[in-house]
Amino acid sequence: MPNENEDQLRKEVFERLKRVLMDLLRVFHEEAPENQPTIEMDTDVVHDLGVDSIETLDLMNAIEEEFKINPNLSEANTKRKVGQIVDYIIELSNK
């Protein structure tokens, strides 16, 4: 069971990742605010947010810059849920 510090870290990483997604993704720039998807831990970046292959690369670069990590592209591509990406960022940050 995660402790309080781990929960807080996950929340902080989630909020930072959420800002990255909202700044980067087309759906948050082209859709009216009431039509924009919400971002939760179980949000699927491909299915729910419509991330395509080009946006995936842009997202990887933005995550790398924001969190000062070096994600492995093939491993990162297996992370589709926001919560999985948060955990992956934390894992890489701890190395």
Backbone as CSV, one residue per row, in Angstrom:
resi,resn,N_x,N_y,N_z,CA_x,CA_y,CA_z,C_x,C_y,C_z
1,MET,0.842,-1.188,0.000,0.000,0.000,0.000,0.885,1.249,0.000
2,PRO,0.602,2.216,-0.902,1.448,3.395,-0.988,1.363,4.237,0.285
3,ASN,2.486,4.837,0.653,2.461,5.698,1.824,2.105,7.126,1.413
4,GLU,2.008,7.998,2.393,1.570,9.371,2.149,2.523,10.119,1.216
5,ASN,3.831,9.906,1.372,4.801,10.575,0.501,4.665,10.111,-0.945
6,GLU,4.438,8.804,-1.140,4.260,8.278,-2.493,2.991,8.834,-3.128
7,ASP,1.923,8.924,-2.346,0.672,9.506,-2.851,0.884,10.954,-3.271
8,GLN,1.592,11.716,-2.454,1.847,13.120,-2.748,2.703,13.256,-4.009
9,LEU,3.708,12.416,-4.139,4.568,12.438,-5.327,3.751,12.121,-6.569
10,ARG,2.909,11.111,-6.500,2.058,10.752,-7.650,1.144,11.920,-8.033
11,LYS,0.577,12.589,-7.026,-0.303,13.737,-7.311,0.474,14.863,-7.980
12,GLU,1.682,15.140,-7.496,2.497,16.211,-8.077,2.882,15.887,-9.517
13,VAL,3.328,14.656,-9.760,3.701,14.247,-11.118,2.475,14.284,-12.017
14,PHE,1.338,13.823,-11.512,0.089,13.845,-12.285,-0.267,15.269,-12.701
15,GLU,-0.194,16.217,-11.791,-0.546,17.602,-12.106,0.407,18.197,-13.141
16,ARG,1.683,17.909,-13.011,2.658,18.391,-13.997,2.418,17.752,-15.358
17,LEU,2.157,16.444,-15.376,1.877,15.741,-16.629,0.598,16.273,-17.265
18,LYS,-0.384,16.526,-16.461,-1.659,17.065,-16.957,-1.429,18.406,-17.670
19,ARG,-0.600,19.279,-17.080,-0.285,20.567,-17.711,0.430,20.352,-19.046
20,VAL,1.363,19.400,-19.078,2.083,19.095,-20.317,1.088,18.647,-21.385
21,LEU,0.204,17.743,-21.027,-0.789,17.237,-21.986,-1.685,18.363,-22.499
22,MET,-2.152,19.206,-21.604,-3.065,20.275,-22.003,-2.362,21.315,-22.875
23,ASP,-1.104,21.572,-22.621,-0.348,22.523,-23.440,-0.051,21.967,-24.821
24,LEU,0.164,20.681,-24.894,0.667,20.055,-26.112,-0.413,19.562,-27.073
25,LEU,-1.453,18.973,-26.547,-2.379,18.237,-27.406,-3.379,19.133,-28.123
26,ARG,-3.585,18.796,-29.360,-4.489,19.531,-30.246,-5.905,19.616,-29.686
27,VAL,-6.386,18.556,-29.064,-7.763,18.525,-28.578,-8.023,19.651,-27.564
28,PHE,-7.001,20.093,-26.854,-7.184,21.155,-25.871,-7.079,22.540,-26.491
29,HIS,-6.651,22.612,-27.744,-6.557,23.887,-28.439,-7.682,24.077,-29.444
30,GLU,-8.212,22.983,-29.957,-9.209,23.065,-31.022,-10.640,22.911,-30.529
31,GLU,-10.819,22.245,-29.414,-12.172,21.991,-28.914,-12.608,23.102,-27.965
32,ALA,-13.897,23.378,-27.969,-14.444,24.312,-26.987,-14.250,23.707,-25.598
33,PRO,-14.040,24.539,-24.582,-13.764,24.002,-23.237,-14.762,22.941,-22.768
34,GLU,-16.028,23.102,-23.092,-17.023,22.122,-22.639,-16.911,20.791,-23.378
35,ASN,-16.218,20.774,-24.509,-16.034,19.533,-25.270,-14.688,18.867,-25.019
36,GLN,-13.835,19.507,-24.234,-12.523,18.947,-23.960,-12.641,17.768,-23.003
37,PRO,-11.841,16.745,-23.241,-11.861,15.595,-22.330,-11.244,15.960,-20.980
38,THR,-11.616,15.215,-19.971,-10.970,15.392,-18.672,-9.791,14.426,-18.608
39,ILE,-8.812,14.794,-17.815,-7.636,13.942,-17.663,-7.634,13.402,-16.241
40,GLU,-7.730,12.083,-16.149,-7.686,11.374,-14.868,-6.604,10.313,-14.967
41,MET,-6.332,9.643,-13.867,-5.298,8.598,-13.872,-5.630,7.469,-14.832
42,ASP,-6.911,7.183,-15.045,-7.284,6.077,-15.935,-7.567,6.525,-17.369
43,THR,-7.265,7.789,-17.690,-7.449,8.289,-19.054,-6.458,7.604,-19.991
44,ASP,-6.960,7.096,-21.108,-6.133,6.472,-22.135,-5.733,7.574,-23.118
45,VAL,-4.422,7.810,-23.253,-3.976,8.936,-24.073,-4.308,8.757,-25.559
46,VAL,-4.371,7.525,-26.022,-4.698,7.288,-27.427,-6.213,7.326,-27.628
47,HIS,-6.933,6.524,-26.880,-8.380,6.415,-27.063,-9.119,7.665,-26.595
48,ASP,-8.825,8.136,-25.386,-9.581,9.257,-24.808,-9.099,10.627,-25.271
49,LEU,-7.789,10.766,-25.504,-7.237,12.077,-25.867,-6.859,12.181,-27.338
50,GLY,-6.928,11.056,-28.063,-6.670,11.075,-29.498,-5.227,11.333,-29.881
51,VAL,-4.292,10.946,-29.025,-2.871,11.151,-29.326,-2.476,10.275,-30.509
52,ASP,-1.909,10.913,-31.538,-1.450,10.156,-32.706,0.067,9.975,-32.631
53,SER,0.642,9.360,-33.661,2.078,9.032,-33.615,2.957,10.276,-33.529
54,ILE,2.593,11.336,-34.221,3.376,12.579,-34.159,3.275,13.184,-32.766
55,GLU,2.065,13.235,-32.227,1.886,13.788,-30.878,2.584,12.926,-29.833
56,THR,2.682,11.627,-30.072,3.395,10.752,-29.143,4.851,11.183,-29.022
57,LEU,5.483,11.457,-30.144,6.878,11.910,-30.117,7.001,13.266,-29.442
58,ASP,6.082,14.170,-29.755,6.088,15.486,-29.111,5.881,15.349,-27.609
59,LEU,4.987,14.455,-27.229,4.712,14.220,-25.814,5.935,13.659,-25.106
60,MET,6.604,12.708,-25.749,7.823,12.137,-25.169,8.867,13.226,-24.938
61,ASN,9.050,14.091,-25.924,10.018,15.177,-25.797,9.622,16.139,-24.676
62,ALA,8.342,16.457,-24.592,7.872,17.371,-23.557,8.036,16.766,-22.160
63,ILE,7.762,15.464,-22.029,7.939,14.774,-20.742,9.414,14.745,-20.373
64,GLU,10.244,14.449,-21.354,11.688,14.411,-21.111,12.176,15.768,-20.600
65,GLU,11.705,16.830,-21.221,12.122,18.180,-20.828,11.547,18.580,-19.464
66,GLU,10.277,18.335,-19.264,9.608,18.725,-18.017,10.178,18.007,-16.808
67,PHE,10.419,16.713,-16.945,10.814,15.896,-15.797,12.311,15.565,-15.762
68,LYS,13.038,16.024,-16.777,14.487,15.781,-16.839,14.811,14.292,-16.739
69,ILE,14.092,13.515,-17.547,14.302,12.066,-17.602,14.577,11.681,-19.046
70,ASN,15.009,10.447,-19.246,15.296,9.955,-20.584,14.505,8.670,-20.816
71,PRO,13.233,8.809,-21.236,12.409,7.612,-21.432,12.861,6.773,-22.618
72,ASN,12.694,5.479,-22.483,12.958,4.539,-23.560,11.712,4.521,-24.446
73,LEU,11.867,4.882,-25.710,10.714,5.031,-26.605,9.872,3.768,-26.702
74,SER,10.508,2.610,-26.873,9.716,1.384,-27.026,9.005,1.031,-25.723
75,GLU,9.647,1.249,-24.598,8.991,0.973,-23.315,7.888,1.998,-23.039
76,ALA,8.169,3.262,-23.336,7.186,4.317,-23.101,5.928,4.106,-23.946
77,ASN,6.085,3.557,-25.136,4.931,3.323,-26.010,3.962,2.286,-25.452
78,THR,4.380,1.516,-24.456,3.479,0.538,-23.852,2.607,1.182,-22.767
79,LYS,2.903,2.417,-22.402,2.164,3.127,-21.350,1.075,3.976,-21.997
80,ARG,-0.155,3.537,-21.890,-1.251,4.270,-22.531,-2.132,5.021,-21.546
81,LYS,-2.174,4.562,-20.325,-2.992,5.239,-19.314,-2.147,6.297,-18.612
82,VAL,-2.767,7.398,-18.261,-2.055,8.482,-17.595,-1.379,7.976,-16.322
83,GLY,-2.054,7.140,-15.560,-1.471,6.599,-14.335,-0.213,5.777,-14.604
84,GLN,-0.200,5.033,-15.711,0.989,4.259,-16.088,2.144,5.199,-16.434
85,ILE,1.830,6.293,-17.103,2.856,7.270,-17.471,3.409,7.938,-16.215
86,VAL,2.525,8.281,-15.275,2.955,8.871,-14.002,3.924,7.923,-13.295
87,ASP,3.554,6.659,-13.187,4.415,5.675,-12.513,5.748,5.503,-13.246
88,TYR,5.722,5.543,-14.574,6.939,5.411,-15.373,7.859,6.612,-15.135
89,ILE,7.283,7.805,-15.082,8.071,9.016,-14.805,8.726,8.909,-13.439
90,ILE,7.973,8.466,-12.438,8.515,8.321,-11.079,9.631,7.283,-11.077
91,GLU,9.399,6.176,-11.765,10.407,5.116,-11.845,11.707,5.645,-12.455
92,LEU,11.602,6.379,-13.565,12.795,6.916,-14.218,13.461,8.005,-13.377
93,SER,12.668,8.757,-12.648,13.216,9.832,-11.794,14.015,9.259,-10.627
94,ASN,13.686,8.045,-10.222,14.348,7.425,-9.087,15.622,6.679,-9.466
95,LYS,15.935,6.636,-10.747,17.132,5.902,-11.190,18.357,6.755,-11.057
